[in-house]
Amino acid sequence: MNRILYIIIIFFIFSGCEEVEKSEKSTWSIIQEEIIVSSCLNCHASESTITKQSGLDLSNNEAYSEMVGVTPKNIAAKNDGLVIISNEGGMKGLSKSFLWEKVNAYDREHYLSDHPEYGQMMPPGENFLSDGQLQFVRSWIEAGAPESGTVVDEKLLLDSNRYSPPEFSPLKPPEKGIQLHIKPFEVQSNFEREFFQYTDLNIEGDIYANRIEIEMRPGSHHFILYSFDENINNSNIPEFDIKRDLRFEDGSMNIRTLRTMQDHEFFTGTQWPRMDYKLPSGVAFKLNSKFGIDQNSHYVNRSDSIMIGEVFTNIHTIEESEVVKVANMLNWSNQQILLPPQKVTTLNKTFIADTPISIGQLFSHAHEKMTEFVVKIKGGERNGELVYWTDDWKHPPIINYDPPIKLNSGEGLELITTYDNPSNKFVTFGFLSTDEMMILFGWYFK
């Protein structure tokens, strides 16, 4: 009897072990659940523009066959002999994997300097994968990127440390172009300082820029470069090299500064501490020699000590003979914002093009109560198509479109933005980070 009982126990022990082995998740399935779903699906959803542009749909069960051994649509990566994910294994497989180039935050300076044509790093903005996620993906690729089986220790994912961009350092002046510099300035404690500084470009004729670099000290909320409307009254053009604060030290608004803002023409800007953006070949921004550049810096200091801000900008120029298309600036803003206290509110605003345009870039701007910023095409054959998404108000992604988003006359973009107002006060449009905004920036050509 005891022998029979012993055999039964042994049978269940081994059966149980076999069940554990059968139910153990593969490394690939963990990547799908722990990394792709949380960090990639926001952009690579079915029918989204990013999916159509990249050819990479990660919203179904075919993600493995969509990536492993597949040639990327990015022409530069394709010409460099990369595949989205290589299954050759080892360092060779890693070096041939376009995905690894896109997510390896620790090689970011190399990526931005040597491969700007590869597009932005992923996930967009500074939403870097954790060190554990990076090591898990790397080890899987080095193991040959198998679809089944366990080849990486899942404990790696416990490492939640993330890459931090390097400290601020001055930009080297461009070989051809203009460097702007807002010298170090103070931001008082528990204060948001926003000011404008009009700078003479010292140019005799119009110039064309096809690359913009921006480098800022930590603490910046945004940095924007403006020109002025052609019809501005000359008496309203500000003096050069004078800081025009938007708020006095007591927090009250400076009306004189507000007046100069009414004639602004958006040129470029970012919420990233550093940006290096190059336009497609033959496309350039035009800078009117009639005006200088109004530099707009906004720093948020929520500490009890003084913060130091500083900004460098490089405007790289090309000859007019190299320009095929002039990029126009897109600046669509909804200022009709009223957010009730302790409620979640979603606002919609549609902007329609009155002539056919091709949009090459989009990025959002909102403040701390924004939880989701969605942009969809309105009208035409692509009506309802998702073309932009973010839940990051501090460092929203800058999305470039190749091919551009083509809108016919009468078609446009719908902005759908959700805010969570936990305060006991109504929140309206305003310039403080505690106020709100709903702006879509970008560029297009006709």
C-alpha positions as CSV (number, residue, x, y, z in Angstrom):
1,M,0.0,0.0,0.0
2,N,2.8,2.4,0.9
3,R,4.6,1.6,-2.3
4,I,1.4,2.4,-4.3
5,L,1.1,5.7,-2.4
6,Y,4.7,6.5,-3.1
7,I,4.3,5.9,-6.8
8,I,1.2,8.2,-6.9
9,I,3.1,11.0,-5.1
10,I,6.0,10.7,-7.4
11,F,3.7,10.8,-10.4
12,F,2.0,14.0,-9.3
13,I,5.4,15.6,-8.5
14,F,6.7,15.0,-12.0
15,S,3.4,15.8,-13.6
16,G,3.3,19.1,-11.7
17,C,6.9,19.9,-12.8
18,E,5.9,19.1,-16.4
19,E,3.0,21.5,-16.1
20,V,5.2,24.3,-14.8
21,E,7.5,23.7,-17.8
22,K,4.7,23.8,-20.2
23,S,3.1,26.9,-18.7
24,E,6.4,28.8,-18.5
25,K,6.3,32.0,-20.7
26,S,8.7,32.3,-23.6
27,T,11.1,35.2,-23.7
28,W,9.3,36.5,-26.7
29,S,5.9,36.5,-25.0
30,I,7.4,38.4,-22.1
31,I,8.8,41.0,-24.5
32,Q,5.3,41.3,-26.0
33,E,3.6,41.7,-22.6
34,E,6.1,43.7,-20.7
35,I,7.6,46.0,-23.3
36,I,5.7,46.1,-26.6
37,V,2.3,46.6,-25.0
38,S,3.4,49.3,-22.6
39,S,5.9,51.2,-24.7
40,C,5.2,50.6,-28.4
41,L,1.5,50.1,-29.0
42,N,0.7,53.8,-28.5
43,C,2.3,54.6,-31.8
44,H,2.3,51.2,-33.6
45,A,-1.5,50.6,-33.4
46,S,-3.5,49.3,-36.4
47,E,-4.3,51.9,-39.0
48,S,-2.2,54.7,-37.3
49,T,0.0,56.9,-39.5
50,I,3.1,55.7,-37.6
51,T,2.2,52.1,-38.5
52,K,1.6,53.0,-42.1
53,Q,4.8,55.0,-42.3
54,S,7.0,52.4,-40.7
55,G,5.1,49.3,-42.0
56,L,5.2,48.0,-38.4
57,D,1.8,47.0,-36.8
58,L,2.4,45.6,-33.3
59,S,-1.3,45.5,-32.2
60,N,-1.9,41.9,-33.3
61,N,-0.4,38.5,-32.7
62,E,1.8,38.8,-35.8
63,A,4.4,41.1,-34.2
64,Y,7.1,38.5,-34.4
65,S,6.8,37.9,-38.1
66,E,6.4,41.7,-38.6
67,M,9.9,42.3,-37.2
68,V,12.3,39.4,-37.2
69,G,14.2,39.2,-40.4
70,V,12.1,41.9,-42.0
71,T,13.7,44.8,-43.9
72,P,12.7,48.2,-42.5
73,K,11.0,50.8,-44.6
74,N,13.4,53.5,-43.5
75,I,15.6,53.9,-46.6
76,A,18.8,54.8,-44.7
77,A,18.6,51.8,-42.4
78,K,17.8,49.5,-45.4
79,N,20.8,50.8,-47.3
80,D,22.9,50.1,-44.2
81,G,21.9,46.5,-44.4
82,L,19.8,46.4,-41.3
83,V,16.7,44.4,-40.6
84,I,14.2,45.3,-37.9
85,I,15.4,42.5,-35.7
86,S,18.1,40.1,-36.8
87,N,18.1,36.4,-35.8
88,E,21.8,35.9,-36.6
89,G,22.6,36.0,-32.9
90,G,25.6,37.4,-31.0
91,M,27.1,40.8,-31.6
92,K,26.5,40.5,-35.4
93,G,22.8,40.0,-34.9
94,L,22.7,43.0,-32.5
95,S,24.6,45.2,-34.9
96,K,22.2,44.4,-37.7
97,S,19.0,45.0,-35.7
98,F,17.4,48.4,-36.5
99,L,15.2,48.0,-33.3
100,W,18.3,48.0,-31.1
101,E,19.6,51.2,-32.8
102,K,16.2,52.8,-32.1
103,V,15.9,51.9,-28.4
104,N,19.5,51.8,-27.1
105,A,19.3,55.1,-25.1
106,Y,22.9,54.7,-23.9
107,D,24.2,55.1,-27.5
108,R,21.9,58.2,-28.0
109,E,24.7,60.6,-28.9
110,H,26.0,58.3,-31.6
111,Y,22.5,57.8,-32.9
112,L,21.7,61.5,-33.1
113,S,25.1,62.4,-34.6
114,D,25.7,59.6,-37.0
115,H,22.2,58.5,-38.0
116,P,19.8,61.4,-37.9
117,E,18.2,60.0,-41.1
118,Y,17.0,56.9,-39.0
119,G,14.3,59.1,-37.4
120,Q,13.7,59.7,-33.8
121,M,14.6,57.2,-31.1
122,M,11.9,55.0,-29.5
123,P,9.9,55.3,-27.5
124,P,9.5,59.0,-28.5
125,G,10.6,61.9,-26.3
126,E,12.6,60.8,-23.3
127,N,10.5,57.8,-22.4
128,F,13.5,55.5,-22.4
129,L,13.1,51.8,-21.7
130,S,14.5,50.8,-18.3
131,D,17.9,49.3,-18.1
132,G,16.3,45.9,-17.3
133,Q,14.1,46.1,-20.4
134,L,17.1,47.1,-22.6
135,Q,19.2,44.2,-21.3
136,F,16.3,41.8,-21.7
137,V,15.8,42.8,-25.4
138,R,19.6,42.8,-26.0
139,S,20.1,39.3,-24.5
140,W,17.2,38.0,-26.6
141,I,18.6,39.3,-29.8
142,E,22.0,38.0,-29.0
143,A,20.4,34.6,-28.4
144,G,19.1,34.6,-31.9
145,A,15.7,36.2,-31.2
146,P,13.7,32.9,-31.0
147,E,9.9,33.0,-31.0
148,S,9.7,30.1,-28.5
149,G,11.7,29.0,-25.5
150,T,13.2,30.8,-22.5
151,V,16.6,32.3,-23.3
152,V,16.8,35.3,-20.9
153,D,16.3,35.4,-17.1
154,E,13.1,37.4,-16.4
155,K,14.8,38.8,-13.3
156,L,16.6,41.3,-15.5
157,L,13.3,43.2,-15.8
158,L,13.5,44.1,-12.1
159,D,16.2,46.7,-12.9
160,S,14.1,49.9,-13.2
161,N,17.0,52.3,-13.6
162,R,16.8,54.5,-16.7
163,Y,19.2,56.4,-18.9
164,S,19.6,60.1,-18.1
165,P,20.8,62.4,-20.8
166,P,24.2,64.0,-20.3
167,E,24.7,67.3,-18.6
168,F,24.2,70.5,-20.4
169,S,27.1,71.6,-22.6
170,P,27.5,74.5,-25.0
171,L,26.9,73.8,-28.7
172,K,29.8,74.3,-31.1
173,P,28.8,76.9,-33.7
174,P,27.6,75.6,-37.0
175,E,30.0,75.4,-39.9
176,K,27.5,77.4,-42.0
177,G,24.7,79.3,-40.3
178,I,24.0,81.2,-37.1
179,Q,24.4,80.5,-33.4
180,L,22.0,82.1,-30.9
181,H,22.8,82.2,-27.2
182,I,20.7,83.3,-24.2
183,K,23.4,83.7,-21.6
184,P,23.0,82.3,-18.0
185,F,20.0,83.9,-16.2
186,E,18.4,83.4,-12.8
187,V,15.0,81.9,-12.1
188,Q,13.9,82.8,-8.6
189,S,12.7,80.0,-6.2
190,N,9.2,78.7,-6.5
191,F,8.6,80.7,-9.6
192,E,8.0,80.3,-13.4
193,R,10.1,82.7,-15.4
194,E,9.2,83.3,-19.0
195,F,10.7,86.0,-21.1
196,F,11.5,87.0,-24.7
197,Q,14.8,88.3,-26.1
198,Y,14.8,89.7,-29.6
199,T,18.1,88.9,-31.4
200,D,19.6,90.5,-34.5
201,L,20.6,87.8,-37.1
202,N,22.9,90.3,-38.9
203,I,21.9,89.0,-42.3
204,E,21.6,91.0,-45.5
205,G,19.2,88.8,-47.4
206,D,16.7,86.0,-46.6
207,I,18.3,82.7,-45.5
208,Y,17.2,79.1,-45.6
209,A,17.6,76.7,-42.7
210,N,17.4,72.9,-42.9
211,R,18.7,71.9,-39.5
212,I,18.0,73.2,-36.0
213,E,20.0,72.3,-32.8
214,I,18.9,73.4,-29.3
215,E,20.6,72.8,-26.0
216,M,19.2,74.0,-22.7
217,R,20.1,73.8,-19.0
218,P,17.8,71.6,-16.9
219,G,14.5,73.1,-15.8
220,S,13.2,74.4,-19.1
221,H,9.5,74.0,-19.8
222,H,9.8,75.1,-23.4
223,F,11.9,77.1,-25.8
224,I,10.4,78.7,-28.9
225,L,11.9,80.9,-31.7
226,Y,9.5,83.4,-33.3
227,S,9.7,85.8,-36.2
228,F,7.1,88.5,-36.8
229,D,4.1,89.1,-39.0
230,E,4.9,91.0,-42.2
231,N,2.2,93.5,-41.3
232,I,3.5,94.4,-37.9
233,N,3.7,98.1,-37.1
234,N,7.4,98.9,-36.8
235,S,6.8,100.7,-33.5
236,N,5.8,97.3,-32.0
237,I,9.1,95.6,-32.9
238,P,11.0,95.2,-29.7
239,E,14.6,96.3,-29.0
240,F,17.4,93.9,-29.5
241,D,19.0,92.0,-26.6
242,I,16.6,93.2,-23.9
243,K,14.9,90.5,-21.8
244,R,11.1,91.2,-21.8
245,D,9.6,89.1,-18.9
246,L,6.1,87.9,-19.3
247,R,5.5,88.1,-15.5
248,F,6.8,90.5,-12.9
249,E,8.4,89.0,-9.7
250,D,5.1,89.3,-7.9
251,G,3.5,87.0,-10.6
252,S,1.5,89.8,-12.3
253,M,1.4,89.9,-16.1
254,N,3.5,92.3,-18.1
255,I,1.0,93.8,-20.5
256,R,3.7,95.3,-22.7
257,T,5.2,91.9,-23.3
258,L,1.8,90.4,-24.1
259,R,1.3,93.0,-26.8
260,T,4.4,92.0,-28.7
261,M,3.3,88.4,-28.6
262,Q,0.2,89.2,-30.8
263,D,2.4,89.7,-33.9
264,H,4.5,86.5,-33.5
265,E,5.1,84.0,-36.3
266,F,6.1,80.6,-34.9
267,F,9.5,79.4,-36.3
268,T,10.5,76.4,-34.3
269,G,10.7,75.1,-30.7
270,T,10.9,72.2,-28.3
271,Q,10.2,71.0,-24.8
272,W,13.2,68.6,-24.9
273,P,16.3,69.8,-23.1
274,R,18.2,69.1,-26.3
275,M,17.0,68.8,-29.9
276,D,18.8,68.2,-33.2
277,Y,16.4,68.2,-36.1
278,K,17.2,68.0,-39.8
279,L,14.6,68.5,-42.4
280,P,14.3,66.2,-45.4
281,S,16.6,66.9,-48.4
282,G,15.4,69.9,-50.4
283,V,13.1,71.2,-47.7
284,A,14.0,74.3,-45.6
285,F,12.6,77.0,-43.4
286,K,12.9,80.5,-44.8
287,L,14.0,83.3,-42.4
288,N,12.9,86.8,-43.5
289,S,15.9,89.2,-43.4
290,K,13.4,92.0,-42.3
291,F,13.3,90.6,-38.8
292,G,15.5,89.1,-36.2
293,I,14.5,86.1,-34.0
294,D,12.5,86.5,-30.8
295,Q,13.8,83.9,-28.4
296,N,11.2,82.7,-25.9
297,S,12.4,80.8,-22.8
298,H,10.2,79.4,-20.1
299,Y,11.7,77.8,-17.0
300,V,9.8,76.3,-14.0
301,N,11.5,76.4,-10.7
302,R,9.7,74.5,-7.9
303,S,12.6,74.4,-5.6
304,D,13.6,76.7,-2.7
305,S,16.8,77.8,-4.3
306,I,17.7,79.9,-7.4
307,M,17.9,78.1,-10.7
308,I,20.2,79.0,-13.6
309,G,18.9,78.8,-17.1
310,E,20.8,79.0,-20.4
311,V,20.0,78.2,-24.0
312,F,22.1,77.7,-27.2
313,T,20.6,77.4,-30.7
314,N,22.3,76.5,-33.9
315,I,20.5,77.4,-37.2
316,H,22.2,75.5,-40.0
317,T,21.7,77.1,-43.4
318,I,21.8,76.0,-47.1
319,E,21.9,77.8,-50.3
320,E,18.6,78.9,-51.9
321,S,19.5,76.9,-55.0
322,E,19.3,73.7,-52.9
323,V,15.7,74.4,-51.7
324,V,13.0,72.5,-53.5
325,K,10.2,73.2,-51.0
326,V,9.9,75.9,-48.4
327,A,8.5,74.6,-45.1
328,N,5.7,76.7,-43.5
329,M,5.0,76.6,-39.8
330,L,1.9,75.0,-38.4
331,N,0.5,76.5,-35.2
332,W,-3.0,75.5,-34.4
333,S,-4.2,76.5,-30.9
334,N,-7.5,76.1,-29.0
335,Q,-7.7,78.8,-26.3
336,Q,-11.3,78.0,-25.4
337,I,-10.3,75.9,-22.3
338,L,-12.5,75.6,-19.2
339,L,-11.7,72.7,-16.9
340,P,-14.2,72.2,-14.0
341,P,-12.6,71.3,-10.6
342,Q,-12.1,67.6,-9.7
343,K,-13.2,66.4,-13.1
344,V,-11.8,64.8,-16.2
345,T,-12.6,66.8,-19.3
346,T,-12.0,66.1,-22.9
347,L,-11.9,68.9,-25.5
348,N,-12.2,68.7,-29.2
349,K,-11.1,71.2,-31.8
350,T,-10.9,70.8,-35.6
351,F,-8.7,72.8,-37.9
352,I,-9.4,72.7,-41.6
353,A,-6.9,73.4,-44.4
354,D,-8.1,75.9,-47.0
355,T,-5.6,74.7,-49.6
356,P,-3.9,71.4,-50.2
357,I,-0.9,70.9,-47.8
358,S,1.6,68.2,-47.0
359,I,2.5,67.9,-43.3
360,G,6.0,66.7,-42.4
361,Q,6.0,67.1,-38.7
362,L,3.7,67.4,-35.7
363,F,4.2,67.9,-31.9
364,S,1.8,68.9,-29.2
365,H,2.0,71.4,-26.4
366,A,0.0,71.3,-23.2
367,H,0.5,71.6,-19.4
368,E,0.5,69.4,-16.3
369,K,-3.2,68.5,-16.3
370,M,-3.1,67.0,-19.7
371,T,-3.4,63.2,-19.7
372,E,-3.8,62.4,-23.4
373,F,-3.3,64.4,-26.6
374,V,-4.7,62.8,-29.7
375,V,-4.7,64.0,-33.3
376,K,-6.8,62.4,-36.1
377,I,-7.4,63.3,-39.7
378,K,-10.8,64.9,-40.3
379,G,-12.4,64.4,-43.7
380,G,-11.4,62.6,-46.9
381,E,-10.4,59.0,-47.4
382,R,-8.4,58.9,-44.2
383,N,-11.1,60.3,-42.0
384,G,-10.6,59.3,-38.4
385,E,-7.0,58.0,-38.8
386,L,-4.8,58.4,-35.7
387,V,-1.7,60.4,-36.6
388,Y,-0.4,61.5,-33.2
389,W,-0.7,60.4,-29.6
390,T,1.0,61.3,-26.3
391,D,0.4,61.2,-22.6
392,D,3.7,63.1,-21.8
393,W,3.1,66.8,-21.3
394,K,6.7,67.6,-20.3
395,H,8.5,66.1,-23.3
396,P,5.9,65.3,-26.0
397,P,7.2,63.4,-29.0
398,I,8.2,65.2,-32.2
399,I,6.8,63.0,-35.0
400,N,8.1,63.2,-38.5
401,Y,6.1,61.9,-41.4
402,D,7.7,60.4,-44.5
403,P,5.8,60.4,-46.7
404,P,4.0,63.6,-45.4
405,I,0.4,63.6,-44.4
406,K,-1.5,65.0,-47.4
407,L,-4.6,67.1,-46.7
408,N,-6.8,68.4,-49.5
409,S,-8.7,71.7,-49.2
410,G,-11.6,71.2,-46.8
411,E,-9.8,68.4,-44.9
412,G,-7.9,68.9,-41.6
413,L,-6.9,67.6,-38.2
414,E,-9.0,67.1,-35.1
415,L,-7.3,67.6,-31.7
416,I,-8.8,65.5,-28.9
417,T,-7.2,66.4,-25.6
418,T,-8.1,65.0,-22.1
419,Y,-7.3,66.8,-18.9
420,D,-7.6,65.8,-15.2
421,N,-8.1,68.7,-12.9
422,P,-7.8,67.5,-9.3
423,S,-7.9,71.1,-7.8
424,N,-10.8,72.9,-6.3
425,K,-10.6,75.7,-8.9
426,F,-11.6,76.1,-12.6
427,V,-8.6,76.0,-14.9
428,T,-8.5,78.0,-18.1
429,F,-6.0,78.8,-20.9
430,G,-2.9,80.5,-19.6
431,F,0.9,80.7,-19.7
432,L,1.7,79.0,-16.4
433,S,2.3,75.3,-16.2
434,T,-0.6,75.2,-13.7
435,D,-2.9,76.8,-16.4
436,E,-3.6,74.8,-19.6
437,M,-3.0,74.9,-23.3
438,M,-4.0,72.9,-26.3
439,I,-1.6,73.6,-29.2
440,L,-0.4,71.6,-32.2
441,F,2.9,72.7,-33.8
442,G,4.6,71.4,-36.8
443,W,5.5,72.3,-40.4
444,Y,4.1,71.7,-43.8
445,F,4.6,72.7,-47.5
446,K,2.2,73.4,-50.3
